[in-house]
Each structure stands twice: as C-alpha cells, then as structure tokens.
Amino acid sequence: MDIENFIRDALYKPNDYIAYYVGRELAELYPGKTILEGQTGYFDLESFIRDEKCSVVEEKSVFHHVKLDWEGAGEKLKPRIQNSWLNVLWQGHLLDVILITWHDGCYRRRHHWIAAEERKIAEDFFDAVCEWSCEVRGEILIYQDGYFQKDPQLYDSIKTATFDNLILPVRLKQQIQDDFQRFFDSRETYERYGIPWKRGAIFIGPPGNGKTHTLKAVINQLAKPCIYVRSFEEDEGDEEGMAEVFKRARMVAPCLVVLEDLDSLIADQSQAFFLNELDGFRPNTGVVVLATTNHPEKLDAAILDRPSRFDRKYYFRLPADAERFSYIRKWNDGLQPEMRVTETVAIEIVQRTAGFSFAYLKELLVASMMEWVAGAGSASMAQVIRTQTGLLLNQISNQKTGKAKAAAAHQ
C-alpha cells in the first residue's frame, strides 16, 4: 500500500465508499490491530495536541492538509486539520490517527480512524479526546452555524461585568444576584424533596436597559460552564442545532445556556422541538437556561407562560430617576477633574432625560466627552452636556414622529 498517497487515493473513491475503503485498507495494513472509525465534532485532536495531552511522533501522509480560520486582526489563527495521517504517542501507546474530510452532498464532514494495538487503548484514547474537548475551561462555548467554538476572549470581556458596576433597581438587582447562586447551592435540597434541579429564566424589556450586562454579571458571578447560542441554524436544520446544544449542556452540567434575543432564535416550525428539549422527557439536571427578549409579544404563550419552562421572569424597565442619577454619577466620578460636572448639573440632566434607556444615557455621555475633547475644553462640560441633551431629545422626537407616520401609512 502507498501510505504517502493513501488519503489521495481514498478521496478518489465515491463518497458512499470512502469510509468502507479506508477501514478495509487499514485492516489489511494492520491485521493485528484494532481499527475504530467515527465522525464527531467532539474529537478535537488538534486542541488535545496543543494542550500537550498527546504528542505527534510522525506525519505519515505526504501532504498535511490544514485549514486556517482567520478570526480578526490581532487574533490567533485557528488551524483545523482536514486530511492527515498522524502517528501519535499517548500514555505510552503509539496510535495511528487518520483524518479525512470530504463533501457529503452539501455538507462537509471530517471522519477519523484510530489504529491501536488493543481495542481498549483505541476506545480509551477516543474517550479521552472527546471528554477533554467537551469540557469548558475558562471560556465561553459559542454555538453558531452548526459548530461549537470556545471563545476565551469573550470570557475575558465578561470578566469586566460585575454586579458592582451594574446599575439596576436595588430589589431587582438583589433578586437576580441571589436567585441563581442559591439555585446552584441547593442541589441536595432539590434532590431530597424530589424537585427537578433545573431552572429557566427570561429577562424582558426594551433594548438598552441592562439585560446583556446583567447576563454577563450572572455568568461572571457563578463561574459555571456557559454555552452561548448565537444561532440554532445549521445545515440539517434548527432542530439538529437545538439537539446539539442541549446534549452538550447535559454533558457539562451544572452549566448555563444563554439564549439572547430568544424571539429571533426560535422559528415557528421548530418551536415544538425546542419546547421538548427545554422541558421534555430528557432531564436537564443542573442546566439553567437564561434568555432575553425585547419583544415578549412575539413569543408564543407555550414558551413564555408555561410553568417549568421559564419559571422566572425579570422585567427590565426604563431607568427611573434614581438609576439615571447613579449612572451619571458613576460616569462623572470616572472623569478627570476638569471634565466633571456638579451634582446640581447631574440632577438637571436626570430631570431632562426622563424616558431615556441606559443605552441612550451612554450615547449622551460619550458624545459629550467627545465634543468636550474636540473643543479642547473651550466650553465647560456642563454647557456641552446641556447642548448634547437637547440634540438627542430632538433626535428621539424625530424618530418617534417618523415611526408614527410609518405606522399610519400602513393602516
């Protein structure tokens, strides 16, 4: 057998024949060895090697085919082996691992074969790679386009979000802070009384009022594995994506599953399947599902109102005077002395920004800083922020007028 061109020869075969061909050829090449074949995203051999859980002794194929993913300027390139034959040393055992990727219809699949002296060695190696790959260690596990990706950068950004720097009504903030911590601390109590140890909670309210910041603060506080779903969509349909997300959650529980903008994640045709994963026959022991929505009216009552699905609802309303004052004062305290405004000015701005969300307040304050810097301090921050408040109020008024006209035109 021509080992160097083994993969090339395999890829010349019809798709339905490749797996059988490779397994048969390997059996002939290694008559005394066990050959195991599989296809799963959990067999992340590259990461296992990078973490020095095993080492590559030799690359037997003439061409080591690696795909590089570019994640943005300054980010590390992410290599993923497409086609290769590796001789691997793991716990004193030498194994051959063959990785081959081909298109199956419109899908791209990567299969692997493990050749080992004994079946148990091959199975233990496969199990060790998959188990290690399944763990979430100091990362956020993102699910998007049918794949899980570990994102330590996102995890680092979440570390800056805490309840200390979160401004919410005092009672709401304390309820959220206590609720999930108490849940994870109460497993024995739940089990003693036969109560399913799972939780679903949804943050409801218009955009820009702290839902995302609160999600990050909860994730940061609990320090549990977290699966963040950007989209359930994948080649084989949303239902396959939902099944993969909840399967992974059950593997790494206790954990959090975050579904931001839930109304845009769940299509009508996949709603029943989602509800079954959320609250069906399979127990989601130790799984907390945290969801947000800006548009609760778009969610079916079976999702929003059925007990045992999202049994905790937290409402994030527009900030009252006290919250807006706290927000402005916190911003003001972080400025250089020459940029700060007096408490009297802060109170004046609070009064003029009734109906502002935190997002609009942030826009106002950032715009005021930029304008003050552009003017090299020729006007006081008090003058600048008063002017910017007026401009933003006009902008909001024009937006409301435009929306009203558009609504009237469609009637």
N, C-alpha and C positions, 0 to 999 in steps of 0.2 A: 504493500500500500504506500502511496506517495503522501506521507504525513504533511509535508510542507504545503501541498496544494489540496489537502483534504477538504477544507472549507469551500474553496473554489469549486471543487467537483460536486460537493453537496448542493451548492446553490444553483447548479445547472439542472438539478432534478425538479420535477413538478412539485408544487407546494405540498400536495397531499402525500408525497412520497419522501420528502426530506427527512422527517423525524424517524421514519422506519429505516431509511437508508443509513443514517448516521448511527443509529443504535445497532443495526446489524453489522456494519463495518467495524465498529468499536468492539463488538463481541468477538469478531474474528481476529482482531488485532490483539485483544487481551482475553484469551479464552479462560483464564483462571481468575479473572477479576469480576467484580460486580459493576454493572453499568446502570446508573439511575438517570432518568430523563425527566425534565419538568419545565414549566413556563409560569413564572410568577414574579411580580414586581417586588416581592419581599426578599428575593435572593439578590441582595445588593452587594455583590462580591467586591466591587471597587471600593466602597466605603469600608468594608471589612478589612481589606488590604491596607487602606490608608491609615486605619486605626491600629495597624500592626497586630491584628488578631491572627493573621497568617502572612506568609511571605511567598513571593513568586520566585521560583528557582530558575525557570526557563520558559521562554515563549517559543513554542514549537512551530507555530504557523509562520509561513514566510512573510505574511503581512499582518501586523497587529492593528486592526481597524478600530479606531476610536473616534467617537463623535464629541465635539466640544460645544457646549452651550455657553453663550455669552449673556451674562446677567446684568450688564451695565458697566459704565466707566468706573474703574477702581475696584470692581468686584472680581473675585477669583473665577477663573474659567472652570466650568464643571465638566469633567470628562466622563463619558459613558462608553464602555466597550460595546461595540456592535458585533464584531466577529474576531475570535481569537481562540488559541489553544494554549492553555497555561498549565505548567507543572507547578503545583502548589504544595508548600510544606505547612502542615497544621498539626500541632500537638505531636510532633514526631512522626507523622504519617505523610507520605508522598501521595498526592492525588493528581489526576489529570482532570482539568475542567475545560470543557469545550463550550464556547458561547457562539451561537449563530443567530443572526437576525434576518428575517425576510418578511415580505409583504404577504398578508393573507387577505385577499380581497382588497378592501381599502384600509385595512388595519396593519400596523407594523408590530411584529411580535419578536421577542427575543427568547429563544429556548436555551436551556443549558443541559449538559450531560456531565455526570461525575463518575469517574472510573477509580475504584479503590480496591484494595486487597480483600476487604471483607464488606459485606452489606452494612453491618452496623457502623463501620467507620464512615461510609458514604452517607448513611442516614444521619449520623450524629453531626457530620460536617454541614450538611444541608440545614439541619435544625438549628445549629449554632449561628450560621449566617443569617437565616431568616429571623430568628429570635433577636439577635443583636440589631438587625436592621429595623425591626418593628419597634424597638424602644425609642422613646422620645427623651433626649437628654439635653436639657438646657437649650431647647429650640421650640419653635412653633412649627407644627406639622401642617403645611398648607395642602389642601386638596383642590386641584384645578385641572381641567381638560383631561380627566381620567387618570391623573397621577398624583402621588403624594410627593411633596418636596419638603425637606427640612430647611427651615429658614432661621438660622441663628441671628441674622441681622435684625429681623422683625422682633425676635425675642429681646434683643438688646434695646430696641426702641421702646418696647413695652415696659422695660425696667424703669424708665423715667416717669411712668404714670403711676401715681400712688393716691391713696385716699387723702393724704396730707395736702396734696396740691390740686385736689378735686373740689370744686365749689358746687354744692347742691343744697337743697333744703336739709336742715340738720336731721330731721326724722328720717327722710328718705335715705340719706347717706348712711345713717347708722343701721337701718334695716338691711340694706344691701350688704354692708360690711359684715354684719353678724350672721345673716342668713346662710350664706354658702360655707363659711367657716364652721358654723355649728353643724351643718349637714355632714361635712366630711369628718367631723369629730364624733359623729353619733352612730357609726356603723353598728356597733354592738347593741345599742338600744333598738335600732330598727330591726335587727335580726331577732332579738329577744322577743319582740312583740309581733313578729311575722309581717312587718311592713316593708314593701319593696324599697330597697335603698337606691332610689333614683330620683332625679329632680329635673323639672323643666321650668324655665323662667323666661319671660319676654319683657324687654324694655320697649315702651311705647311712647311716642311723642314726635312732634315736628322736628325737622333736622336742625342741627346746631345747638342742641340743648344738653349735651354731655353724655349721650348714650355710649358713644365709642370710647370716650375717655374712661367711663365707668367700667366698660368691658375690660379695658386694659388694666385698670386698677385691680379688678377682681382676679384676673389671670396672674398678675404680679403678686398679689397677696397670698393666693392659695398655693402657688408654686407646684401645680399639678401638670401632668402632660396635657397638652392642648392641641386639638385639631381645629383648624380654621378653614371653613369651607368658602371658597370664592365662587365656585360653581359646581353643580352636580353633573353638568353636561359632560358626556364622553361619547366615544364612537358608537357604543352599543346602547346609548340612551340614558336618560336621567336615572331610571330605576337601578341600573347597574352601578352608577355612581353612588346613589344612596346606600345600596347594599354594602359597597366597599367602605364607605365612611363609618357606618355603624358597626361593621365587622371589625374594623381597626380599633374603634373606640372600645369595644368589648375586650379586645386583646390587651389594651394598655390601661384599662380602668384600674383604679379610680382616675377619672380624667374629665376634661371639659370639651364639649363640642360647641363651637361658636358658629352661628348662622346669622350673619349680619344682613340686614335688608331681606328678611325672610320672605316677604311678599313677592320679591323678584326671583327667588331661588326655586320656588315650588310651582311648577306648571300644573294646570288643571288635570291633565291626563296622568300625571304621576302622583297626584295628591294621596290617593288611596294607598299606594305603595309606601309613601313617606309616613303616613299615619301608622301603618303596620310596623315599620321599622322603629318608630318612636314609641309605640305602645301596643305591640303585638304579642306573639307567642314567645319570642326570644326575650329573655330578661336583660335589661340594660343595667345590671347591677353596678353601682358606682359611677354611672355616667350622668353628668349634669349637662343638659342642653341649654345653652344661653343664646337667645335670639333677640333681634331688634327689628323694629318696623317703624317707618314714618307714616305708613298708611294702613292702619288696622282694618279699615273698611274693605280693603282688598283681600283680606284673609277670610277663608271660609270659617263658619262657626265651629265646624268639626275640629279645626286646628286651634282656634282662639279660645273657645268657650268650653270645650270638653274637659272635664276633670281628669287628672292624672297625665295629661299631656303637657300643657304649660300651666301648671297649678299656681304659679306666682306671676303676677303682673305688676310691673312697676311703671308708673306714669311720669314722664319727664316733660313738665310743662315749661312755658316761657319763664325765665327767672324773674322773681319778684324784686322789689326794691332792695331788700337785704342782700340777696345774692348778687345783684348787679353792683352794689356798693362794695361787697367783698372782692369781687372780680377786679374792679377798678383800683381798689386799694392795694391788692396784691401786685397788680401791674405797676402801680405808682411806686411801690416800695422797691421794686427791682430796677428803677431808673437811676441814672446819675443825678446828683443833687440839683444841677442846673435845669434838668428837664422836668422835675416833679411839679405837680400841681398841689394846691392847698386842699384841705378837707372840704372847704366851702365850695370850691370848684368841682370837686368829686361829687358832692351831693347835688349840685346843679346838673351835672351830666347824668346822674342817676334819674333825676326827675324828667329830663328831656328824652331819655331812651326807653321809656315805658313801651313794652311790646317788642323790644329787641331780644333776639336769642343770644346765647353766648358767642355764636359764630359771628353775628353782626357786631357785637361788642369788640371782639378780637379784630375784625376788619377796621373798625373805627380807631382803635388804639394803635394798631400797626401803621395805618395810613397817617395818623397824627405824628407818630415818631418820624416817619419818612419825610413828611412835609417840614417838620421842625429841622431835621438834619439838612434838607435841601436848602432851607433858608438860612443855614449857618447860625441859627439861634437869633435871627433878627427880630422875630416875634416871640412872645412868651408861649410856653406850651399851653397855657390857659386860653390864649387867643386862638392858637392853632386848633385845639380840640373843639372849641366852640364852632369854628368855621366848618371843620370836618363833620361835626354832628349835623349841622344844617344841610350840608351837601348829601349826607347819607339819608337823612329824613326825606329829602326831595326825591332821591333815587327810589326809596321804598314806596313813596306815594305814587310815583310814576309807574312802578311795577304793578301796584295794586290796580291802578286805573287801566293799564294795558290788559291785565287778566280779566277785569270786569267786562271790558269791551269785547274781548275774545269770547268770553262765555255767552254774552248777549248775542253775538253774531252766530253762534251755533244753536241757538234756541229756535 
